[in-house]
């Protein structure tokens, strides 16, 4: 699978996490958290330092269960989406 598709799929998984948490659907949010972590493991490690840092911070965010989790997941979704749009024109 190409890097672009993996990054965009990761962004969609994070968006679904945010929506699930916002709606109170914790089972849905948890399922897509697992998908996001699995998808992030598919990324090539040598792509860029920015992407590596973003993935590390996203994983830390998903491991926490704070009140801001929905907002953080949405933020990382947008950051991954923007990265994909800029890098793979």
C-alpha distances in whole Angstrom, upper triangle without the diagonal:
4,7,8,7,7,10,11,11,13,15,16,16,19,21,21,22,25,26,26,28,30,31,32,30,29,27,25,24,24,21,19,20,19,15,15,16,14,11,13,13,9,10,11,15,16,14,18,21,21,17,18,21,20,18,21,23,21,21,25,25,24,26,29,31,33,34,32,28,28,28,26,23,24,24,21,19,21,20,17,17,19,17,14,17,19,16,14,17
4,5,5,6,9,10,11,12,14,16,17,19,20,21,23,25,26,27,29,30,32,33,31,30,29,26,25,25,23,20,21,20,17,16,17,15,12,13,13,10,9,10,13,14,12,15,18,18,15,17,20,18,17,20,22,20,21,25,25,24,26,29,31,33,34,31,28,27,28,26,23,23,23,20,18,19,18,15,15,17,14,11,14,15,13,11,14
4,6,5,6,9,10,10,12,14,15,17,18,20,21,23,24,26,27,29,30,31,29,29,28,25,24,24,22,19,19,19,16,14,15,14,11,10,12,9,7,7,11,11,9,12,15,14,11,13,16,15,13,17,19,17,18,22,22,21,24,27,28,30,31,28,26,25,25,23,20,20,20,17,15,16,15,12,12,14,11,9,12,13,10,9,13
4,5,5,6,8,10,11,12,14,15,17,19,20,21,23,24,26,27,29,30,29,28,28,25,23,24,22,19,19,20,16,15,16,16,12,12,14,11,10,11,14,14,11,13,16,15,12,15,17,15,15,18,19,18,19,23,22,22,25,27,29,30,31,28,25,24,24,22,19,19,18,16,14,14,13,10,10,11,9,6,9,11,8,7,10
4,5,5,6,8,10,10,12,14,15,16,18,20,21,22,24,26,27,28,26,26,25,22,21,22,20,17,18,18,14,13,15,14,10,12,14,11,10,12,15,17,14,16,19,18,14,16,19,17,15,19,20,18,19,23,22,21,24,26,28,29,30,27,24,23,23,22,19,18,19,16,14,15,15,11,10,13,12,9,11,14,12,10,13
4,6,5,6,9,10,10,12,14,15,16,18,20,21,23,24,26,27,25,24,23,20,19,19,17,14,15,15,11,10,12,10,7,8,10,7,7,10,13,15,12,15,17,16,12,14,16,14,12,16,17,15,16,19,19,18,21,23,25,26,28,25,22,21,22,20,17,17,17,14,12,14,14,10,11,13,12,9,13,15,13,12,15
4,5,5,6,9,10,11,12,14,15,17,19,20,21,23,24,26,24,23,23,20,19,19,18,14,15,15,12,10,12,12,8,8,11,9,8,10,13,14,11,13,15,13,10,12,14,11,10,14,15,13,14,18,17,16,19,22,23,25,25,23,20,19,19,17,14,14,14,11,9,11,10,6,7,10,8,6,10,12,11,10,14
4,5,5,6,9,10,11,13,14,15,17,18,20,21,23,24,23,23,22,19,18,19,18,14,15,16,13,11,14,14,10,11,14,12,11,14,16,18,15,16,18,16,13,15,17,14,13,17,17,14,16,20,19,18,21,23,24,25,25,22,20,18,18,17,14,13,14,11,9,10,10,7,6,9,9,7,9,12,12,11,13
4,5,5,6,9,10,11,12,14,15,16,18,20,21,22,20,20,19,16,15,16,14,11,12,13,9,8,11,11,8,10,12,11,11,14,17,19,17,18,20,18,14,16,18,15,13,17,17,14,15,19,18,16,19,22,22,24,25,22,19,18,18,17,14,14,15,12,10,12,13,9,9,13,13,10,13,16,15,14,17
4,5,5,6,9,10,11,12,14,15,17,18,20,21,19,19,18,15,14,14,13,9,10,11,8,5,8,9,6,7,10,10,10,13,15,17,15,16,17,15,12,13,15,12,10,13,14,11,12,15,14,13,16,18,19,21,22,19,16,15,16,14,11,11,12,9,7,10,11,7,9,12,12,10,13,16,15,15,18
4,5,5,6,9,10,11,12,14,15,17,18,20,19,19,19,16,14,15,15,11,11,13,11,8,11,13,10,10,14,14,13,16,17,19,17,17,18,15,13,15,15,12,11,14,14,11,13,16,14,13,17,18,19,20,20,18,15,13,13,12,9,9,10,7,4,7,8,6,6,9,10,9,11,14,14,15,17
4,5,5,6,9,10,10,12,14,15,16,18,17,17,17,13,12,14,13,9,11,13,10,9,12,13,11,12,16,15,15,19,20,22,20,21,22,19,16,18,19,15,14,18,17,14,15,18,16,15,18,20,20,21,21,18,16,13,14,14,10,9,12,10,7,9,11,9,8,12,13,12,14,17,17,17,19
4,5,5,6,9,10,10,12,14,15,16,14,14,14,11,9,11,9,6,7,9,7,6,9,10,9,10,14,14,14,18,20,22,20,21,22,20,16,18,18,15,13,16,16,12,13,16,14,12,15,17,17,19,19,17,14,12,14,13,9,10,12,10,8,11,13,11,11,15,15,14,17,19,20,19,22
4,5,5,6,9,10,11,12,14,15,14,14,14,11,9,11,11,7,7,10,9,6,10,12,10,11,14,15,15,19,20,22,20,20,20,18,15,16,16,13,12,14,13,9,11,13,11,9,13,14,14,15,16,14,10,9,10,9,5,6,9,7,5,9,10,9,10,13,14,14,16,19,19,20,22
4,5,5,6,9,10,11,12,14,13,14,15,12,10,12,12,9,10,13,12,10,13,15,14,14,18,18,18,22,23,25,23,23,23,20,18,19,19,15,15,17,16,12,14,16,14,12,16,17,16,17,16,14,11,9,10,10,7,5,9,8,6,8,11,11,10,13,15,15,16,19,20,20,22
4,5,5,6,8,10,10,12,10,11,11,8,7,10,9,7,9,11,10,10,13,15,14,15,18,19,19,23,24,27,25,25,26,23,20,22,22,18,17,19,18,14,15,18,15,13,16,17,16,17,17,15,12,10,12,12,9,9,12,12,9,12,15,14,14,17,18,18,19,22,23,23,24
4,6,5,6,8,10,10,9,9,10,7,4,7,8,6,6,10,10,9,11,14,13,14,17,19,19,23,24,26,25,25,25,22,20,20,20,17,15,17,16,12,13,14,12,9,12,13,12,13,13,12,9,7,10,10,7,8,11,11,9,13,15,14,15,18,19,19,21,23,24,24,26
4,5,5,6,9,10,10,10,12,10,7,10,12,9,10,13,13,12,14,17,16,17,20,21,21,25,25,28,26,25,25,22,20,21,20,17,16,18,16,13,14,15,12,11,14,13,12,12,12,10,7,4,7,8,5,5,9,10,9,11,14,14,14,17,19,19,21,23,24,25,26
4,5,5,6,8,8,10,12,9,8,11,12,10,12,15,15,14,17,19,18,19,22,23,24,27,28,31,29,28,28,25,23,25,24,20,20,22,20,16,18,19,16,14,17,17,15,15,14,13,11,7,9,11,9,8,12,13,11,13,16,17,16,19,21,21,22,25,26,26,28
4,5,5,6,5,6,8,6,5,8,10,9,10,13,13,13,16,18,18,19,22,23,24,28,29,32,30,30,30,27,25,25,25,22,20,22,20,17,17,18,15,13,16,15,13,14,13,13,11,8,11,13,10,11,15,15,14,16,19,19,19,22,23,23,25,27,29,29,30
4,5,5,6,6,9,8,6,9,11,10,11,14,15,14,16,19,19,20,23,24,25,29,29,32,30,30,29,27,24,25,24,21,20,21,19,16,16,17,13,12,14,13,10,11,10,10,8,6,9,11,9,10,14,14,14,16,19,19,20,22,24,24,26,28,29,30,32
4,6,8,9,12,11,9,12,15,13,14,17,18,17,19,22,22,22,25,27,27,31,31,34,32,31,31,28,26,27,26,22,22,23,21,18,19,19,16,14,17,15,13,12,10,10,9,6,9,11,11,10,13,15,15,16,19,20,20,22,24,25,26,28,30,30,32
4,6,8,11,10,9,13,14,14,15,18,19,19,21,23,23,24,27,28,29,33,34,36,34,34,34,31,29,30,29,25,25,26,24,21,22,22,19,17,19,18,15,15,13,14,12,10,12,15,14,13,17,18,17,19,22,22,22,25,27,27,28,31,32,32,34
4,6,9,9,9,11,13,14,14,17,18,19,21,23,23,24,27,29,29,33,34,37,35,35,34,32,29,30,29,26,25,26,23,20,21,21,18,16,18,16,13,13,12,13,12,10,13,16,14,15,18,19,19,21,24,24,24,27,29,29,30,33,34,34,36
4,6,5,6,9,10,11,12,15,16,17,19,20,21,23,25,26,28,31,32,35,34,34,34,31,29,29,29,25,24,25,23,20,20,21,18,15,17,17,14,15,14,15,13,11,15,16,14,15,19,19,18,21,23,23,23,26,28,28,29,32,33,33,35
4,5,5,6,9,10,10,12,14,15,16,18,20,21,23,25,26,30,30,33,32,32,32,30,27,27,27,24,22,23,21,18,18,18,16,13,14,14,11,13,13,14,12,11,15,15,14,15,19,19,18,21,23,23,24,27,28,28,30,32,33,33,35
4,5,5,6,9,10,11,13,14,16,17,18,20,22,23,25,29,30,33,32,33,32,31,28,28,27,25,23,23,22,19,18,19,17,14,15,16,13,16,16,17,14,14,17,18,15,17,21,20,19,22,24,23,24,27,28,28,30,33,33,33,35
4,5,5,6,9,10,11,12,14,15,16,18,20,21,23,27,28,31,30,31,31,29,26,26,26,23,21,22,22,18,17,19,17,14,16,16,15,17,17,17,14,12,16,17,14,15,18,18,16,20,22,21,21,24,25,25,27,30,30,30,32
4,5,5,6,9,10,10,12,14,15,16,19,20,21,25,26,29,28,28,28,26,23,23,23,20,18,19,18,15,14,16,13,10,12,13,11,13,14,14,10,9,13,13,10,12,15,15,14,17,19,18,19,22,23,23,25,28,28,28,30
4,5,5,6,9,10,11,12,14,15,17,19,21,24,25,28,27,28,27,26,23,23,22,20,18,18,18,14,13,15,13,9,11,12,11,14,15,15,12,12,15,15,12,15,17,16,16,19,20,19,21,24,24,24,27,29,29,29,32
4,5,5,6,9,10,11,12,14,16,17,19,23,24,28,27,28,28,26,23,23,23,21,18,19,19,16,14,17,15,12,13,15,14,17,18,18,15,14,17,17,14,16,19,17,16,20,21,19,20,24,24,23,26,28,28,28,31
4,5,5,6,9,10,10,12,14,15,17,21,22,25,24,25,25,23,20,20,21,18,15,17,17,13,13,15,14,10,13,15,14,17,18,17,13,12,15,14,11,13,15,14,12,16,17,16,16,20,20,20,22,25,25,24,27
4,5,5,6,9,10,11,13,15,16,19,20,23,22,23,23,21,18,18,18,15,13,14,14,10,9,12,10,7,9,11,11,14,16,15,11,11,14,12,9,12,14,12,12,16,16,15,17,20,20,20,23,25,24,25,27
4,5,5,6,9,10,11,13,15,18,19,23,22,23,23,22,19,18,19,17,14,15,15,12,10,13,13,9,10,13,14,17,19,18,14,15,18,16,13,16,18,15,15,18,19,17,19,22,22,21,24,26,25,26,29
4,5,5,6,9,10,11,13,17,18,21,21,22,22,21,18,18,19,16,13,15,16,13,12,15,15,11,13,16,17,19,21,20,16,16,18,16,13,15,17,14,13,17,17,15,16,20,19,18,21,24,23,23,25
4,5,5,6,9,10,11,15,16,19,18,19,19,18,14,14,15,13,10,12,13,9,9,12,12,9,12,14,15,18,19,17,14,14,16,13,10,12,14,11,10,14,14,12,13,17,16,16,19,21,20,20,23
4,5,5,6,9,10,14,14,18,17,18,18,17,14,13,14,12,9,10,12,9,7,11,11,9,10,13,15,18,20,18,15,16,17,15,12,15,16,13,13,16,16,14,16,19,18,18,21,23,21,22,25
4,5,5,7,10,13,14,18,17,19,19,19,16,15,17,15,11,13,15,12,11,14,15,12,13,17,19,21,23,22,18,19,21,18,15,18,19,16,15,18,18,15,17,20,19,18,22,23,22,22,25
4,5,5,7,11,13,16,15,17,18,17,13,13,15,13,10,13,15,12,11,15,15,13,15,18,20,22,24,22,19,19,20,18,14,16,17,14,13,16,15,12,14,17,16,15,18,20,18,18,21
4,5,6,9,10,13,12,14,14,14,10,10,12,10,7,9,11,9,9,12,13,12,14,17,19,21,23,21,18,18,19,16,14,16,16,12,12,15,14,11,13,16,14,14,17,19,17,18,21
4,5,8,9,12,13,15,15,16,12,11,13,13,9,11,14,12,10,14,16,14,15,19,21,23,26,24,21,21,22,19,17,19,19,16,16,19,17,14,17,19,17,17,20,21,19,20,23
4,6,9,12,12,14,16,16,13,12,15,14,11,13,16,15,14,17,19,17,18,22,24,26,28,26,23,23,24,21,19,20,21,17,16,19,18,14,16,19,16,15,19,20,18,17,21
4,6,9,8,11,12,13,9,9,12,12,9,12,15,13,13,17,18,17,19,22,24,26,28,26,23,23,23,20,18,20,19,15,15,17,15,12,14,16,13,12,16,17,14,15,18
4,6,6,9,11,13,10,9,13,13,11,13,16,16,16,19,21,20,22,25,27,29,31,29,26,26,26,23,21,23,22,18,18,20,17,14,17,18,15,14,17,17,14,15,19
4,6,8,9,11,9,7,11,12,10,11,15,15,15,17,19,20,21,24,27,28,30,28,25,26,26,23,21,23,22,18,19,20,18,15,18,19,15,15,19,18,16,17,21
4,6,8,10,9,8,12,13,13,14,17,18,18,20,22,23,24,27,30,31,33,30,28,29,28,25,24,25,23,20,21,22,18,16,19,19,15,15,19,17,14,16,19
4,7,9,7,8,11,12,12,14,16,16,18,20,21,22,24,26,29,30,32,29,27,27,26,23,22,23,21,18,18,19,16,13,15,15,12,12,15,14,10,12,16
4,5,5,6,9,10,11,13,14,15,17,19,20,21,23,25,28,29,30,27,25,26,25,22,21,22,19,16,17,18,14,13,15,14,11,12,15,13,10,13,16
4,5,5,6,8,10,11,12,14,15,17,18,20,21,23,26,27,29,25,24,25,24,20,20,21,19,16,18,18,14,13,16,16,12,14,17,15,13,16,19
4,5,5,6,9,10,11,12,14,15,16,18,20,22,24,25,26,23,21,22,21,17,17,18,15,13,15,14,11,10,13,12,9,12,14,13,12,15,18
4,5,5,6,9,10,10,12,14,15,16,18,20,23,24,25,22,20,21,20,16,16,16,14,11,13,13,10,8,11,11,8,10,13,12,11,13,17
4,5,5,6,9,10,11,13,14,15,17,19,22,23,25,22,20,21,21,17,17,18,16,13,15,16,13,11,15,15,12,14,17,16,14,17,20
4,5,5,6,8,10,11,12,14,16,17,20,21,23,20,18,20,19,15,15,17,14,11,14,15,12,11,15,15,12,15,18,17,16,19,22
4,5,5,6,9,10,10,12,14,16,18,19,20,17,16,17,15,12,12,13,11,8,10,11,8,8,12,12,10,12,15,15,14,17,20
4,6,5,6,9,10,10,12,15,17,19,21,18,15,17,16,13,12,14,12,9,11,13,10,9,13,14,12,13,17,17,16,18,21
4,5,5,6,9,10,11,13,16,17,20,17,15,17,17,13,13,16,14,11,14,16,13,12,16,17,15,17,20,20,19,21,24
4,5,5,6,9,10,11,14,15,17,14,12,15,14,10,11,13,11,9,12,14,12,12,16,16,15,17,20,20,20,22,25
4,5,5,6,9,10,13,14,16,13,10,12,12,8,8,11,10,7,9,12,10,10,13,15,14,16,19,19,19,21,24
4,5,5,6,9,12,14,16,14,12,14,14,11,10,13,13,10,12,15,14,13,16,18,17,18,22,22,22,23,26
4,6,5,7,10,11,14,13,11,14,14,11,11,14,14,11,14,17,15,15,19,20,19,21,24,24,24,26,29
4,5,5,8,9,11,9,7,10,10,7,8,11,11,9,12,14,14,14,17,19,18,20,23,24,24,26,28
4,5,7,9,12,10,7,10,11,9,7,11,12,10,12,15,15,15,17,20,19,21,23,25,25,26,29
4,7,9,13,12,9,12,14,12,11,15,15,14,16,19,18,18,21,23,22,24,27,28,27,29,32
4,6,9,9,7,11,13,10,11,15,15,14,16,19,19,19,22,24,24,25,28,29,29,31,33
4,7,8,6,10,12,11,11,14,16,15,17,20,20,21,23,25,26,27,29,31,31,33,35
4,5,5,9,10,10,11,14,15,15,17,19,20,21,23,25,26,27,29,30,31,33,35
4,6,8,9,10,11,13,14,16,17,19,20,22,23,25,26,28,29,31,32,33,35
4,6,5,6,9,10,11,12,14,16,16,18,20,21,22,24,26,27,28,30,32
4,5,5,6,9,10,11,12,14,15,16,18,20,21,22,24,26,27,28,30
4,5,5,6,9,10,11,13,14,16,17,18,20,21,23,24,26,27,29
4,5,5,6,9,10,11,12,14,15,17,18,20,21,23,24,26,27
4,5,5,6,8,10,10,12,14,15,16,18,20,21,22,24,26
4,5,5,6,9,10,11,12,14,15,17,18,20,21,22,24
4,6,5,6,9,10,11,12,14,15,17,18,20,21,22
4,5,5,6,9,10,11,12,14,15,17,18,20,21
4,5,5,6,8,10,10,12,14,15,16,18,20
4,6,5,6,9,10,11,12,14,15,16,18
4,5,5,6,8,10,10,12,14,15,16
4,5,5,6,9,10,11,12,14,16
4,5,5,6,9,10,10,12,14
4,5,5,6,9,10,11,12
4,5,5,6,9,10,11
4,5,5,6,8,10
4,6,5,6,8
4,6,6,6
4,6,6
4,6
4
